[in-house]
Amino acid sequence: MKIKEIVELSTDELHRKNTELMEELFNLHIRHTSGQLESPAMMGNVKKDIARIKTVLRQRGVQ
């Protein structure tokens, strides 16, 4: 997800997307632990998206 796409989302949408990504990261961790994850780079991409969303929320003064 690009930063431009994230900035265009509303605050409620950002919170919702953050929750979805946290759940996805949890599922990726489980799959990685059990050896079913094809590409560990997927976890890094999700972590970066979560960080981008949190950055935009902090810039807006909402946490």
PEGIHU-V524233 format. One record per backbone hydrogen bond with DSSP energy under -1.0 kcal/mol. CO is the residue of the C=O (numbers start at 1). NH is the residue of the N-H. If there is no record, write none. Layout:
CO:NH
CO:NH
This chain:
2:6
3:7
4:8
6:9
10:14
11:15
12:16
13:17
14:18
15:19
16:20
17:21
18:22
19:23
20:24
21:25
22:26
23:27
24:28
25:29
26:30
27:31
28:32
29:33
30:34
31:36
39:42
40:43
41:45
42:46
43:47
44:48
45:49
46:50
47:51
48:52
49:53
50:54
51:55
52:56
53:57
54:58
55:59
56:60
57:62
